[in-house]
Amino acid sequence: MHRRFFLNLLLTLGLSALVGSQARAADLAAGKEKAALCAGCHGEAGISQTENTPSLAGQPDQFLQWQLVFFRSGARKNELMQPIAEQISNEDVRDIGAYFASLSPPKPSTPDDNPDLSQKGAQAAAGRRCAACHTDSFAGTKAVARIADQREEYLIKALHDYKSGLRVGGAGAAMADVAYPLSEEEIAALAHYLAHL
């Protein structure tokens, strides 16, 4: 437990230095060029068409930077992302984060085919106080993810990963506390609701 705390502390200090010591502003054109590799999984203009892969368009810049740093350090595990993130510099992290944050977020790809499930999801979101961190519109802010209109199956995966302790880093402790008591029905309802906002 102490080891995880110190790892998160070091990552926090590292990202604070990264964000705080921006010798130059992020370069959106460079970010777009660097993010071309991301399109294979995360989709053109950051809107994923790949199962269990999140859309990055419209995510808060700081959140994106954190995730890249977590992948780069190994604090967040993913066999596809880690080798890519290990190769990127702090400048790349700033540019890529700024580029994806500048894009228009996704819209629901299909109409809500189960409004009753969405209503249960809205109740679960209110009961778990999701808006306290993710904002009233679930658009995220600073280092907190945008979860509105995210891919439904990815939201289910993310909640399962937090619930099982597989996903750590950043808000991992807060999300584990929220996700651990969720039933499978609540997870399905929350994901459906958020994916169809």
C-alpha positions as CSV (number, residue, x, y, z in Angstrom):
1,M,0.0,0.0,0.0
2,H,2.8,2.4,0.9
3,R,4.6,1.5,-2.3
4,R,1.5,2.5,-4.4
5,F,1.2,5.7,-2.4
6,F,4.9,6.7,-3.1
7,L,4.6,5.7,-6.8
8,N,1.5,7.9,-7.2
9,L,3.3,10.7,-5.3
10,L,6.3,10.5,-7.6
11,L,4.1,10.4,-10.7
12,T,2.2,13.4,-9.3
13,L,5.4,15.4,-8.8
14,G,6.6,14.3,-12.2
15,L,3.5,15.4,-14.0
16,S,3.3,18.7,-11.9
17,A,6.8,19.4,-13.2
18,L,5.8,18.5,-16.7
19,V,2.7,20.7,-16.6
20,G,4.1,23.5,-14.5
21,S,7.4,23.9,-16.4
22,Q,6.0,24.2,-19.9
23,A,8.9,25.9,-21.6
24,R,6.7,26.5,-24.6
25,A,3.0,26.2,-25.3
26,A,1.7,22.9,-26.7
27,D,1.8,22.8,-30.4
28,L,-1.5,21.6,-31.9
29,A,-0.1,21.1,-35.4
30,A,2.7,18.9,-33.9
31,G,0.2,17.2,-31.7
32,K,-2.0,16.3,-34.7
33,E,1.0,14.9,-36.5
34,K,2.2,12.9,-33.5
35,A,-1.4,11.6,-32.8
36,A,-1.6,10.1,-36.4
37,L,-0.3,6.9,-34.9
38,C,-3.2,6.9,-32.4
39,A,-5.9,6.9,-35.1
40,G,-5.4,3.2,-35.8
41,C,-7.1,2.4,-32.5
42,H,-8.6,5.6,-31.2
43,G,-10.1,6.6,-34.5
44,E,-9.9,9.5,-36.9
45,A,-10.3,12.8,-35.0
46,G,-10.0,10.8,-31.8
47,I,-13.4,9.1,-32.1
48,S,-13.0,5.4,-31.6
49,Q,-14.6,2.8,-33.7
50,T,-12.7,0.0,-31.9
51,E,-14.3,-2.1,-29.3
52,N,-13.0,-1.5,-25.7
53,T,-10.9,1.5,-26.9
54,P,-11.9,4.9,-25.7
55,S,-12.5,8.0,-27.7
56,L,-10.0,10.7,-26.9
57,A,-11.6,13.7,-28.6
58,G,-12.7,16.3,-26.2
59,Q,-11.0,14.7,-23.2
60,P,-9.5,17.3,-20.8
61,D,-5.8,18.0,-21.6
62,Q,-4.5,17.3,-18.2
63,F,-6.4,14.0,-18.0
64,L,-4.8,12.9,-21.3
65,Q,-1.3,13.9,-20.1
66,W,-1.8,12.0,-16.9
67,Q,-2.8,8.8,-18.7
68,L,0.2,9.0,-21.1
69,V,2.5,9.5,-18.1
70,F,0.9,6.6,-16.3
71,F,1.3,4.3,-19.3
72,R,4.9,5.5,-19.8
73,S,5.8,4.8,-16.2
74,G,4.0,1.4,-16.1
75,A,1.6,2.6,-13.4
76,R,-1.2,1.9,-15.9
77,K,-0.9,-1.3,-17.8
78,N,-1.9,-2.0,-21.4
79,E,0.1,-4.1,-23.8
80,L,-0.5,-1.9,-26.7
81,M,-0.2,1.5,-25.0
82,Q,2.9,0.9,-22.9
83,P,5.4,0.4,-25.7
84,I,4.1,3.5,-27.5
85,A,4.1,5.7,-24.4
86,E,7.6,4.6,-23.5
87,Q,8.8,6.3,-26.7
88,I,7.2,9.7,-26.2
89,S,8.9,12.7,-24.7
90,N,7.4,15.3,-22.3
91,E,6.9,17.6,-25.2
92,D,5.0,14.9,-27.1
93,V,2.8,14.4,-24.0
94,R,1.9,18.1,-24.0
95,D,1.3,18.3,-27.7
96,I,-0.8,15.1,-28.0
97,G,-2.9,16.0,-24.9
98,A,-3.6,19.5,-26.3
99,Y,-4.5,18.2,-29.7
100,F,-7.0,15.6,-28.5
101,A,-8.5,18.1,-26.0
102,S,-9.0,20.6,-28.9
103,L,-11.2,18.2,-30.8
104,S,-15.0,18.0,-30.7
105,P,-16.1,15.2,-28.4
106,P,-18.1,12.3,-29.8
107,K,-21.8,12.2,-30.0
108,P,-23.8,9.1,-29.3
109,S,-23.4,6.8,-32.3
110,T,-26.8,5.3,-31.9
111,P,-30.1,6.5,-30.4
112,D,-30.9,5.3,-26.9
113,D,-32.6,2.0,-27.4
114,N,-33.2,1.4,-23.7
115,P,-34.4,4.5,-21.9
116,D,-35.4,2.5,-18.9
117,L,-31.8,1.3,-18.5
118,S,-30.6,4.9,-19.0
119,Q,-33.0,6.1,-16.2
120,K,-31.5,3.4,-13.9
121,G,-28.0,4.6,-14.9
122,A,-28.9,8.2,-14.1
123,Q,-30.1,7.1,-10.7
124,A,-26.9,5.2,-10.2
125,A,-24.8,8.2,-11.3
126,A,-26.7,10.5,-8.8
127,G,-26.3,7.9,-6.0
128,R,-22.6,7.4,-6.6
129,R,-22.1,11.2,-7.0
130,C,-20.3,10.8,-10.3
131,A,-21.0,14.5,-11.1
132,A,-18.9,15.5,-8.1
133,C,-15.7,14.8,-10.0
134,H,-16.8,14.4,-13.6
135,T,-19.0,17.6,-13.6
136,D,-22.7,17.9,-14.1
137,S,-22.5,17.3,-17.8
138,F,-19.9,14.4,-17.3
139,A,-17.5,16.3,-19.6
140,G,-14.7,16.0,-17.1
141,T,-12.3,18.7,-16.0
142,K,-8.6,19.1,-15.5
143,A,-7.3,15.5,-14.6
144,V,-10.8,14.0,-14.5
145,A,-12.0,12.1,-17.6
146,R,-14.8,13.0,-19.9
147,I,-17.3,10.1,-19.6
148,A,-20.2,11.6,-21.5
149,D,-20.8,9.8,-24.8
150,Q,-17.8,7.5,-24.3
151,R,-18.1,4.0,-25.9
152,E,-20.5,1.9,-23.8
153,E,-18.4,-1.3,-23.7
154,Y,-15.3,0.7,-22.8
155,L,-17.1,2.3,-19.8
156,I,-18.1,-1.2,-18.7
157,K,-14.5,-2.3,-19.0
158,A,-13.1,0.7,-17.2
159,L,-15.6,0.2,-14.3
160,H,-14.7,-3.5,-14.0
161,D,-11.0,-2.6,-14.1
162,Y,-11.4,-0.1,-11.2
163,K,-13.6,-2.5,-9.3
164,S,-11.0,-5.3,-9.5
165,G,-8.1,-3.0,-8.8
166,L,-6.6,-3.7,-12.2
167,R,-6.6,0.0,-13.0
168,V,-4.7,2.3,-10.7
169,G,-3.1,5.7,-10.8
170,G,-4.5,9.2,-10.5
171,A,-8.1,8.9,-9.2
172,G,-7.7,5.1,-8.9
173,A,-8.5,5.2,-5.2
174,A,-11.6,7.3,-5.6
175,M,-12.8,5.3,-8.5
176,A,-12.1,2.0,-6.7
177,D,-14.3,3.2,-3.8
178,V,-17.1,4.1,-6.3
179,A,-16.8,1.0,-8.5
180,Y,-16.2,-1.7,-5.9
181,P,-19.8,-1.8,-4.5
182,L,-21.4,-1.5,-8.0
183,S,-23.5,-4.5,-9.1
184,E,-23.2,-5.8,-12.7
185,E,-26.6,-4.3,-13.3
186,E,-25.5,-0.9,-12.0
187,I,-22.3,-1.0,-14.2
188,A,-24.4,-1.9,-17.3
189,A,-26.9,0.9,-16.5
190,L,-24.3,3.5,-15.8
191,A,-22.4,2.7,-19.0
192,H,-25.5,2.8,-21.1
193,Y,-26.7,6.1,-19.6
194,L,-23.3,7.8,-20.0
195,A,-22.8,6.5,-23.6
196,H,-26.2,8.0,-24.6
197,L,-26.1,11.5,-23.1
